[in-house]
Amino acid sequence: MGYQPQFTDCASVLEQAGFTIHLIEGSYQNIKITTPEDLEWAKVYLKD
């Protein structure tokens, strides 16, 4: 059987498609909200 790529994230898909991936410095306060706890943290952060 031929080569079957294993993609672990969106960046690996784009890289396989020929795109160049760049890393940029970010902030720990720039969170992805995926759980109820994340949402509560964001509410507290936005109050300040």
N, C-alpha and C positions, 0 to 999 in steps of 0.2 A: 504494500500500500504506500502511496505517496506521502509527502510531508503534510502534516495537519497541524497548523499553528494553534497554540494554546494562548488565548487572550485572557489576561488577568484584570485588565481595566480598560477604560476608554483610550488612554494614551497608547497602549499596545496595539489597539485596532488602528488608530491613526498612523502610528509608526509603520505598521505593516502595509498601509495604503500609500506610503511614500511621503507622508508629512513629516516635517521636522518638529520635534518636541522641545519646548523651552521651559525651564524652571524659572519662577520669579519668587522673590522674597515676599512673604505674606505676614499676616498677623494671627496670633492665636485667638484673637477676638473675632476673626472672620470665620465663623463656624458654619457648618452645614447642619441644618435643623432636620433631624430624622427621627428623634424620639421625643416623648413628652418632656423628659428631663432637659433636652436641648432647648425646647421652647421656653421652659421656665427660666433657664439660664439667660436666654436672650431677653426675656422680659425684664429681668433684674438689671442686666447690662444697659438696656435702653433707658431705664429710669434715671441713670446718672447723667 
